[in-house]
């Protein structure tokens, strides 16, 4: 299956996919929160599915969508969850190459450090001004399983939403800008003994926060409680309350650089559909 769209109204989306069935295009819906749904193409022509979707987005309350559930004989209400039909492996394979690549390389580096020469690997990837390949490499280093899981979970969650709405170019820009900025500032203000994707994660958070503020008519990419929690976590890091050695300056400047990208990013393109 292939992800073709997100939509903010499950009831209307159900009518759309029921109508698509009458046109020979079969889609299923999936939702994680009951409010935002994903539309997955199960079978049928992809170009036709995209065309039908854009027609729906232009007139979501048209009569044919409201009547489609009766025509297709649907007796499960206007919205049914289809999460059982889409396992985690399929969802991961549907992501773009950057999300998959950073995820995979981070895990490989973590396993290599766990069972191999951790000091040697860290020395190779450690930030150094005279080694350009190390300017971004620290984003791939993680020192504990919790550190790894926390960062990669947010990377996939926020990164997938950004890529879906704005395309992979936005995600590439954010990864490079926030990664370089957070790494350089952590090095300048502290030292080179750091690693992790946290600076980029905070950059994605900052981007989603500002973009959602700039486009109040669109579904928010990140909720206010989540923003509040992440900001508090960053502030607690500066207090050393948890006795955890965190790259706090990387977090702060990752957040600020992501917000800067969001402030400059053009919002004219409404990407209900975008290629990987």
C-alpha positions as CSV (number, residue, x, y, z in Angstrom):
1,X,0.0,0.0,0.0
2,X,1.0,3.6,-0.6
3,X,0.2,6.7,1.5
4,X,-1.5,9.3,-0.6
5,X,-2.8,11.9,1.8
6,X,-3.6,13.1,5.3
7,X,-6.9,14.7,6.2
8,X,-8.3,16.4,9.3
9,X,-11.9,15.2,9.2
10,X,-12.4,11.4,9.5
11,X,-16.1,11.6,8.6
12,X,-15.6,13.3,5.3
13,X,-12.5,11.2,4.5
14,X,-14.6,8.0,4.9
15,X,-17.1,9.3,2.4
16,X,-14.3,10.1,0.0
17,X,-12.8,6.6,0.1
18,X,-16.2,5.0,-0.2
19,X,-16.8,7.1,-3.3
20,X,-13.4,6.1,-4.7
21,X,-14.5,2.4,-4.5
22,X,-17.3,3.2,-6.9
23,X,-14.6,4.5,-9.3
24,X,-12.5,1.4,-9.0
25,X,-9.9,2.9,-6.6
26,X,-9.7,1.1,-3.2
27,X,-8.3,3.0,-0.2
28,X,-8.2,2.4,3.5
29,X,-8.0,4.9,6.4
30,X,-5.8,4.8,9.5
31,X,-5.8,7.2,12.5
32,X,-3.7,7.4,15.6
33,X,-5.8,9.9,17.5
34,X,-9.3,9.7,15.9
35,X,-8.9,13.2,14.4
36,X,-6.2,13.1,11.8
37,X,-6.4,10.3,9.2
38,X,-4.1,8.8,6.7
39,X,-5.4,7.6,3.3
40,X,-3.6,4.6,2.0
41,X,-4.0,3.3,-1.6
42,X,-4.8,-0.5,-1.4
43,X,-5.3,-1.2,-5.1
44,X,-6.1,0.8,-8.2
45,X,-4.4,3.4,-10.4
46,X,-2.3,5.8,-8.3
47,X,-2.6,8.7,-10.6
48,X,-6.4,8.2,-10.7
49,X,-6.4,8.1,-6.8
50,X,-4.5,11.4,-6.6
51,X,-6.8,13.0,-9.1
52,X,-9.9,11.9,-7.2
53,X,-8.3,13.0,-3.9
54,X,-7.7,16.5,-5.2
55,X,-11.3,16.7,-6.5
56,X,-12.4,15.7,-3.0
57,X,-10.2,18.3,-1.3
58,X,-11.6,21.0,-3.6
59,X,-15.3,20.1,-2.6
60,X,-15.2,17.8,0.4
61,X,-18.9,18.2,1.2
62,X,-20.2,17.3,-2.3
63,X,-23.2,15.1,-2.4
64,X,-21.5,12.2,-4.1
65,X,-19.2,11.6,-1.1
66,X,-22.1,11.7,1.4
67,X,-24.1,9.2,-0.6
68,X,-21.2,6.9,-1.4
69,X,-21.4,4.9,1.8
70,X,-24.9,3.8,1.0
71,X,-23.9,3.0,-2.6
72,X,-21.0,0.8,-1.5
73,X,-23.1,-0.9,1.2
74,X,-21.0,0.2,4.1
75,X,-22.6,-0.7,7.4
76,X,-19.7,0.2,9.7
77,X,-20.5,3.9,10.1
78,X,-18.8,6.8,8.5
79,X,-15.3,6.0,9.8
80,X,-13.6,2.7,10.6
81,X,-10.0,2.2,11.7
82,X,-7.9,0.1,9.5
83,X,-4.7,0.0,11.6
84,X,-4.8,-3.8,11.6
85,X,-4.1,-3.8,7.9
86,X,-0.9,-1.8,8.1
87,X,1.9,-3.2,10.3
88,X,4.9,-1.3,11.5
89,X,7.2,-2.7,8.8
90,X,4.9,-1.5,6.1
91,X,4.7,1.9,7.7
92,X,8.5,2.2,7.9
93,X,8.9,1.1,4.3
94,X,6.5,3.8,3.2
95,X,8.7,6.5,4.7
96,X,11.2,8.5,2.5
97,X,14.8,7.6,2.2
98,X,16.1,10.3,4.6
99,X,13.9,9.2,7.5
100,X,14.9,5.5,6.8
101,X,18.6,6.3,6.3
102,X,19.1,8.3,9.5
103,X,17.1,5.8,11.5
104,X,19.1,2.8,10.1
105,X,22.5,4.4,10.4
106,X,21.9,5.5,13.9
107,X,21.0,2.0,14.9
108,X,24.0,0.6,13.2
109,X,26.3,3.1,14.9
110,X,24.7,2.3,18.3
111,X,25.1,-1.5,17.9
112,X,28.7,-1.0,16.6
113,X,29.6,1.1,19.7
114,X,27.8,-1.4,22.0
115,X,29.6,-4.4,20.8
116,X,32.8,-2.9,19.2
117,X,35.3,-0.2,19.8
118,X,33.1,2.5,21.2
119,X,36.0,4.9,21.7
120,X,37.4,4.4,18.3
121,X,34.0,4.9,16.6
122,X,33.3,8.0,18.7
123,X,36.7,9.5,17.8
124,X,35.9,8.9,14.1
125,X,32.5,10.6,14.2
126,X,33.3,13.2,16.9
127,X,32.9,16.8,15.9
128,X,36.1,18.4,14.5
129,X,36.3,21.8,12.7
130,X,39.0,20.5,10.3
131,X,36.9,17.4,9.3
132,X,33.8,18.5,7.4
133,X,32.3,15.0,7.5
134,X,32.1,15.3,11.3
135,X,30.0,18.5,11.2
136,X,26.8,16.4,10.9
137,X,28.0,13.0,12.0
138,X,27.4,13.5,15.8
139,X,23.6,13.4,15.0
140,X,24.1,9.7,14.4
141,X,25.8,8.9,17.7
142,X,23.7,7.7,20.8
143,X,25.1,6.6,24.1
144,X,22.1,4.7,25.5
145,X,19.1,2.8,24.3
146,X,16.7,5.3,25.9
147,X,18.6,8.1,24.2
148,X,18.3,6.3,20.9
149,X,14.6,5.4,21.2
150,X,13.6,8.8,22.3
151,X,15.3,10.6,19.5
152,X,14.4,8.2,16.7
153,X,10.7,8.1,17.7
154,X,10.5,11.9,17.5
155,X,12.5,11.9,14.3
156,X,10.1,9.5,12.5
157,X,7.0,11.1,14.0
158,X,7.8,14.8,13.3
159,X,9.8,14.1,10.1
160,X,7.1,12.1,8.5
161,X,4.6,14.9,9.0
162,X,6.9,17.6,7.7
163,X,7.8,15.5,4.6
164,X,4.1,14.7,3.9
165,X,3.0,18.3,4.1
166,X,6.1,20.2,2.6
167,X,8.0,17.5,0.7
168,X,11.3,15.9,1.3
169,X,13.3,19.1,0.4
170,X,12.0,20.7,3.6
171,X,13.1,17.7,5.7
172,X,16.6,17.7,4.1
173,X,16.9,21.5,4.7
174,X,15.9,21.0,8.3
175,X,18.2,18.1,8.9
176,X,21.2,19.9,7.5
177,X,20.5,23.4,9.0
178,X,19.5,22.2,12.5
179,X,22.2,19.5,12.6
180,X,25.0,21.9,11.6
181,X,23.8,24.7,13.8
182,X,23.2,22.6,16.9
183,X,26.6,20.8,16.5
184,X,28.6,23.9,16.0
185,X,27.1,25.8,18.9
186,X,27.5,22.9,21.3
187,X,31.1,22.6,20.3
188,X,31.7,26.4,20.6
189,X,30.0,26.8,23.9
190,X,31.1,23.5,25.6
191,X,33.3,21.0,23.8
192,X,33.2,18.2,21.3
193,X,32.1,15.4,23.7
194,X,28.5,15.1,22.6
195,X,26.3,13.2,20.2
196,X,22.7,12.5,19.4
197,X,19.8,13.6,17.2
198,X,18.3,15.8,19.8
199,X,19.3,19.0,18.2
200,X,17.6,18.0,15.0
201,X,14.6,16.8,16.9
202,X,14.2,20.1,18.6
203,X,14.7,21.8,15.2
204,X,11.8,19.8,13.8
205,X,9.8,20.7,16.8
206,X,10.5,24.4,16.4
207,X,9.6,24.2,12.7
208,X,6.3,22.4,13.4
209,X,5.5,24.9,16.1
210,X,6.0,28.0,14.0
211,X,4.4,26.6,10.9
212,X,1.3,25.6,12.8
213,X,1.2,29.1,14.2
214,X,1.5,30.6,10.8
215,X,-1.2,28.4,9.3
216,X,-3.9,28.2,11.9
217,X,-6.4,27.0,9.3
218,X,-4.4,23.8,8.7
219,X,-4.2,20.9,11.2
220,X,-1.4,21.5,13.7
221,X,1.7,19.5,13.1
222,X,2.4,19.4,16.8
223,X,0.1,20.1,19.8
224,X,0.7,22.8,22.3
225,X,1.0,20.3,25.3
226,X,3.8,18.5,23.4
227,X,5.6,21.8,22.7
228,X,5.2,22.7,26.4
229,X,6.6,19.4,27.6
230,X,9.6,19.5,25.2
231,X,10.4,23.1,26.2
232,X,10.2,22.2,29.9
233,X,12.5,19.2,29.3
234,X,15.0,21.4,27.6
235,X,14.9,23.9,30.5
236,X,15.3,21.2,33.1
237,X,18.4,20.1,31.2
238,X,20.1,23.4,31.9
239,X,19.4,23.1,35.6
240,X,21.1,19.6,35.8
241,X,18.1,18.5,38.0
242,X,18.1,15.0,36.5
243,X,21.9,14.4,36.8
244,X,22.0,13.6,33.1
245,X,24.7,15.1,30.9
246,X,22.7,16.6,28.0
247,X,23.8,18.7,25.1
248,X,21.6,21.6,26.2
249,X,23.1,24.2,23.8
250,X,22.5,21.8,20.9
251,X,18.9,21.5,22.0
252,X,18.4,25.3,22.2
253,X,20.1,26.2,19.0
254,X,18.5,23.3,17.2
255,X,15.1,24.7,18.3
256,X,15.9,28.2,17.3
257,X,17.3,27.2,13.9
258,X,14.2,25.1,13.2
259,X,12.0,28.1,14.1
260,X,14.1,30.3,11.8
261,X,13.6,27.9,8.8
262,X,9.8,27.8,9.6
263,X,9.6,31.6,9.6
264,X,11.2,31.8,6.1
265,X,9.6,28.7,4.5
266,X,6.9,29.5,1.9
267,X,3.5,28.2,2.9
268,X,1.7,28.7,-0.4
269,X,1.9,25.1,-1.4
270,X,-0.7,22.9,0.2
271,X,0.8,19.4,-0.1
272,X,-2.0,17.0,0.5
273,X,0.1,14.6,-1.6
274,X,3.8,14.5,-2.1
275,X,6.3,12.0,-3.4
276,X,8.8,10.4,-1.2
